[in-house]
Amino acid sequence: MNIVIVTPDGELYNEQVESVIISSQNNGDYEILHDHLPIVSTIDTGYVKMTMGKMVYYVVVINGVVENIANKITVVAQDAFIGKSKEKAQENLVNIRKARTEENRKRNVELAKAEKELKKQIKMTGAGKL
């Protein structure tokens, strides 16, 4: 089976796997094996466990959709991160989200400064007065 995992940042994973376990807080757990019936499901907060021989990988998923048709599994997620264990994947995702939150905070501060400067310039030039 082929599994593709994508986020708004692009393709995170695209490989052949033997089995996939989907775990979601609201929907519970289920496994997708070769020739599984077509399925579409959601993942609110959970993970995708992928098995390839002795190798096992986890992708922590926040807000996603899973589709399986003809042994092609597609996961579209708002946010996701891969790791060799659920805990490592979750830890990496938390670290990335913290970094994004800090980056957004800095952008908001810069935007507020630019907005303040623009208002000052408009007032000084008298623009906006008819």
Contacts in CASP RR format, 6 or more apart in sequence:
PFRMAT RR
TARGET T0000
AUTHOR 0000-0000-0000
METHOD contacts of the structure
MODEL  1
MNIVIVTPDGELYNEQVESVIISSQNNGDYEILHDHLPIVSTIDTGYVKM
TMGKMVYYVVVINGVVENIANKITVVAQDAFIGKSKEKAQENLVNIRKAR
TEENRKRNVELAKAEKELKKQIKMTGAGKL
1 16 0 8 1.000
1 17 0 8 1.000
1 18 0 8 1.000
1 19 0 8 1.000
1 20 0 8 1.000
1 32 0 8 1.000
1 34 0 8 1.000
1 71 0 8 1.000
1 72 0 8 1.000
1 73 0 8 1.000
2 14 0 8 1.000
2 15 0 8 1.000
2 16 0 8 1.000
2 17 0 8 1.000
2 71 0 8 1.000
2 72 0 8 1.000
2 73 0 8 1.000
3 13 0 8 1.000
3 14 0 8 1.000
3 15 0 8 1.000
3 17 0 8 1.000
3 20 0 8 1.000
3 48 0 8 1.000
3 50 0 8 1.000
3 73 0 8 1.000
3 74 0 8 1.000
3 75 0 8 1.000
4 11 0 8 1.000
4 13 0 8 1.000
4 14 0 8 1.000
4 72 0 8 1.000
4 73 0 8 1.000
4 74 0 8 1.000
4 75 0 8 1.000
5 11 0 8 1.000
5 12 0 8 1.000
5 13 0 8 1.000
5 14 0 8 1.000
5 48 0 8 1.000
5 59 0 8 1.000
5 61 0 8 1.000
5 75 0 8 1.000
5 77 0 8 1.000
5 80 0 8 1.000
5 82 0 8 1.000
6 12 0 8 1.000
6 74 0 8 1.000
6 75 0 8 1.000
6 76 0 8 1.000
6 77 0 8 1.000
7 76 0 8 1.000
7 77 0 8 1.000
7 78 0 8 1.000
7 79 0 8 1.000
7 80 0 8 1.000
8 78 0 8 1.000
12 59 0 8 1.000
12 77 0 8 1.000
12 80 0 8 1.000
12 81 0 8 1.000
12 82 0 8 1.000
13 50 0 8 1.000
13 57 0 8 1.000
13 59 0 8 1.000
13 82 0 8 1.000
15 50 0 8 1.000
15 52 0 8 1.000
16 52 0 8 1.000
17 50 0 8 1.000
17 51 0 8 1.000
17 52 0 8 1.000
17 73 0 8 1.000
18 34 0 8 1.000
18 51 0 8 1.000
18 52 0 8 1.000
18 53 0 8 1.000
19 31 0 8 1.000
19 32 0 8 1.000
19 33 0 8 1.000
19 34 0 8 1.000
19 50 0 8 1.000
19 51 0 8 1.000
20 31 0 8 1.000
20 32 0 8 1.000
20 48 0 8 1.000
20 49 0 8 1.000
20 50 0 8 1.000
20 51 0 8 1.000
20 73 0 8 1.000
21 29 0 8 1.000
21 30 0 8 1.000
21 31 0 8 1.000
21 32 0 8 1.000
21 48 0 8 1.000
21 49 0 8 1.000
21 51 0 8 1.000
22 29 0 8 1.000
22 30 0 8 1.000
22 31 0 8 1.000
22 32 0 8 1.000
22 41 0 8 1.000
22 43 0 8 1.000
22 48 0 8 1.000
22 66 0 8 1.000
23 29 0 8 1.000
23 43 0 8 1.000
23 46 0 8 1.000
23 47 0 8 1.000
23 48 0 8 1.000
23 49 0 8 1.000
24 41 0 8 1.000
24 42 0 8 1.000
24 43 0 8 1.000
24 44 0 8 1.000
24 45 0 8 1.000
24 46 0 8 1.000
25 44 0 8 1.000
25 45 0 8 1.000
25 46 0 8 1.000
26 42 0 8 1.000
26 44 0 8 1.000
27 41 0 8 1.000
27 42 0 8 1.000
27 43 0 8 1.000
27 44 0 8 1.000
30 41 0 8 1.000
32 39 0 8 1.000
32 68 0 8 1.000
32 73 0 8 1.000
34 71 0 8 1.000
35 71 0 8 1.000
36 68 0 8 1.000
36 71 0 8 1.000
38 68 0 8 1.000
38 69 0 8 1.000
38 70 0 8 1.000
39 66 0 8 1.000
39 67 0 8 1.000
39 68 0 8 1.000
40 65 0 8 1.000
40 66 0 8 1.000
40 67 0 8 1.000
40 68 0 8 1.000
41 65 0 8 1.000
41 66 0 8 1.000
42 64 0 8 1.000
42 65 0 8 1.000
42 66 0 8 1.000
43 61 0 8 1.000
43 63 0 8 1.000
43 64 0 8 1.000
43 65 0 8 1.000
43 66 0 8 1.000
43 75 0 8 1.000
43 77 0 8 1.000
44 63 0 8 1.000
44 64 0 8 1.000
45 61 0 8 1.000
45 62 0 8 1.000
45 63 0 8 1.000
46 60 0 8 1.000
46 61 0 8 1.000
46 62 0 8 1.000
47 58 0 8 1.000
47 59 0 8 1.000
47 60 0 8 1.000
47 61 0 8 1.000
47 86 0 8 1.000
47 89 0 8 1.000
47 90 0 8 1.000
48 58 0 8 1.000
48 59 0 8 1.000
48 61 0 8 1.000
48 66 0 8 1.000
48 75 0 8 1.000
49 56 0 8 1.000
49 57 0 8 1.000
49 58 0 8 1.000
49 86 0 8 1.000
50 56 0 8 1.000
50 57 0 8 1.000
50 58 0 8 1.000
50 59 0 8 1.000
56 84 0 8 1.000
57 82 0 8 1.000
57 83 0 8 1.000
57 84 0 8 1.000
58 82 0 8 1.000
58 83 0 8 1.000
58 84 0 8 1.000
58 85 0 8 1.000
58 86 0 8 1.000
58 88 0 8 1.000
58 89 0 8 1.000
59 75 0 8 1.000
59 77 0 8 1.000
59 80 0 8 1.000
59 81 0 8 1.000
59 82 0 8 1.000
59 83 0 8 1.000
59 89 0 8 1.000
60 80 0 8 1.000
60 81 0 8 1.000
60 83 0 8 1.000
60 86 0 8 1.000
60 89 0 8 1.000
60 90 0 8 1.000
60 92 0 8 1.000
60 93 0 8 1.000
61 75 0 8 1.000
61 77 0 8 1.000
61 79 0 8 1.000
61 80 0 8 1.000
62 77 0 8 1.000
62 78 0 8 1.000
62 79 0 8 1.000
62 80 0 8 1.000
62 93 0 8 1.000
63 77 0 8 1.000
63 78 0 8 1.000
63 79 0 8 1.000
64 75 0 8 1.000
64 76 0 8 1.000
64 77 0 8 1.000
64 78 0 8 1.000
65 75 0 8 1.000
65 76 0 8 1.000
65 77 0 8 1.000
66 73 0 8 1.000
66 74 0 8 1.000
66 75 0 8 1.000
67 73 0 8 1.000
67 74 0 8 1.000
67 75 0 8 1.000
68 74 0 8 1.000
79 93 0 8 1.000
79 96 0 8 1.000
79 97 0 8 1.000
80 93 0 8 1.000
81 89 0 8 1.000
81 90 0 8 1.000
81 92 0 8 1.000
81 93 0 8 1.000
81 96 0 8 1.000
82 89 0 8 1.000
82 92 0 8 1.000
83 89 0 8 1.000
83 92 0 8 1.000
121 127 0 8 1.000
122 128 0 8 1.000
END
